[in-house]
Amino acid sequence: MTVPAGPRRMSPQRRRAHIVAVALELYRRLPPERVSVEDVARAAGVSRPLVYRYFGSAEELHAAALEQVVDELLAALVVDPGGDLLADLRTALDVFLDVVERHAVGYVALMRSGSVLTWGQGGVQRVRSHIESVILRRIGDGHRLAVVGWIAAVETTCVLWLQERPMPRAAFRDYLAALLVAMVGVTVQR
């Protein structure tokens, strides 16, 4: 585990952050729904009741961890409204793929079938809405159908790419950028 054990005495904010960091580290190896409060407590070097003091359930812990990842991702997905659209899209995709790769096991679990449990829906929707609004501010609301479809395609193909790696990351990023251009091109023709 790369998250070092914290000092015995921590402020409540630091203790909570430490527990979330440990949970995120565990999610790199196991889907969140397979990580128990006991697993997190053991890895964090704290008691199970202490984890429950900060998080009322495993779902609350999962949601807090996901929210941290979402907050980091949204803070990093900032584009220059006057910049080159395609270059900005590639940069934003690099940021997104950094997060997806760093949290690959959790991402795949979250995006698969029923894994977007109630604790994950809000965070996933925040990312979708943010990406949609950033793109539509640049290209116009008339392309919403294409953008929403593209976001769904990105989520699905990221799962496949993480599992099979059919192409290098840079080629995959460029593929995703070209896919958006093509989808928007279809809406322009309609």
N, C-alpha and C positions, 0 to 999 in steps of 0.2 A: 504494500500500500504506500502511495506517495504522500498521503496526508499524515504529517507527524502527529503524534499524540500531543494534545494541548497541555498547557500547564494545569496543575490541579485546581488552581483558583483562576476563574475567568469571570469577566462581567457577563451578565445574562446575554447581551448581544453577541459577544465573542463566542460564548458557549453554543448558542443557537447556530451561529455561522459555522462553527467547527463541526457540529453534528451534520449540518447540511453538506459541508464539504466532504465528509466521510461517506455520507450516503451517495453523493455524486461519484465518488471514486468507486464504490461498490457497483454502481449502475454501469460502469464501464465494462464490467465482466458479466453482469447478470441483468435481466430485465427487471425493472423496478418492482413488479408484482411478485418476483421471486426473492426479494430482499426483505427480510423481516426486521422489526424493531430490535429484536435480539441481535441480529447480525450487525446492525449499525452500532448498537451500544457496545458490543464486544470490540468492534474495529475502532471505535472512538475512545475506548478505555473508560467508559462511564457505565453506570448502572442503567438497566432498562427503565426503572421509575424516573430517572433523570431525563431520559429521552421523552417519556410521556409527559413530563412536566412542561416541556417546550412544544410538544406535538401530541394532540389528543389521540391520534391513531396513525397507523402506517400510511393511510391515504393522505393525511395532513402533511406528513413528512415528505411523501412523494410529490405532493403539490408544491410545497415550499422549495424543494430541489428544482422542480421544473420551472417554477417562477424565477428562480435565480438565473437559470440558463436563458430563459426568455428575456429577462431584463438585460443580461449581458449582450445577447444577440441584437435586441432592439437598439441598445445604445451604440452598438458597432455598425448597424445598418443605417448610416447617415450618408446621404449623397448630396453633391453640389447641384442645386437646381439649374445652374447655368452651364454645367459641365457637359462633356461628350456623353450622350446617352448610352451608347454601346460600351464604352470604357467604364462608365459608372455601373452598368449592369454586371459586367465581368467582375469588378471589384466587389460588389455586393454579393455576387454568387460565391466568390472566394471566401468572404466572411462567413456566409451561410454554410459552405462546405467545411470550413474549419470547425465550426460547432458540431455539425453532423458527424464528422470523423471523430472528433474528441469524445462524443457521446454516442457512438455508433450502436452499441447494444441497446441502450435505452431508446434511441431514435427509432430503430427498427421495431422494437416492442411497442412503442407508442403509436406508430403509423400502421401497424398490422391490425387486421380484423377488429376485434373488440378491445384492443389494448388502449384505445383512447377512452379510458375510463373517465368517470365524472371528474376525478382529480386532474386530468390532463386536458380536458376540453377547453377550459378558459385560456390556458397558456397557448395552446395550438391556435386557437381562434385569434388571439392577440397578434401572433406572428403573421398569420394569413392576412388579417385586416391591415396591419402595418405595411406589409409588402404591397398589397393591393393599392393602398392609398399613395404610397411613394411612386409607384409606377404610373398610376392614373393621373397624378399631378403633372407628370412629365408628358404623357401622350394623349390625355383627354379621356373623359368619362365614356365616350362612345365605344371604347374598347374594353369595357368591363367584362363582358362575356369571355373574351380571349384571355384576359389577365387572370380571371378566376380559374378558367380551364388550365392555364399554364401553371398556376400555383399547384393545382391538383396533380398535374403531370410531374412537376418537380418533386413533390412529396413521394409519389409512387416510384419514379425512376431512381430517386436517391436510395430507396430501400434496395432495389435491384442492384444498383451500382455498388453499394456497400457490401452486399452479399457475394457478388460475382466478379466485380472489378473488370468489366469487359473492355474498358479503355482507361488510359491514364487520366488523372484528375484534370489536368489542363484541357484535354480534349473533351472531357465530360462537361466541364464548365462552359466551354465554347459551344458544345451541343445544346446545352440548356439555353444559352443566350440566343442561338440561332432559332431554336424552337419558339421562343417568344416573338422574335421578329417575324417568323413564318405565320404564327397564329394571328398576330396583329395584321399582317398583310392580307390574310383571308377576310378579316372584318372590314378592311378598307375596300376590298373588292365587292362587298355586299351592299 
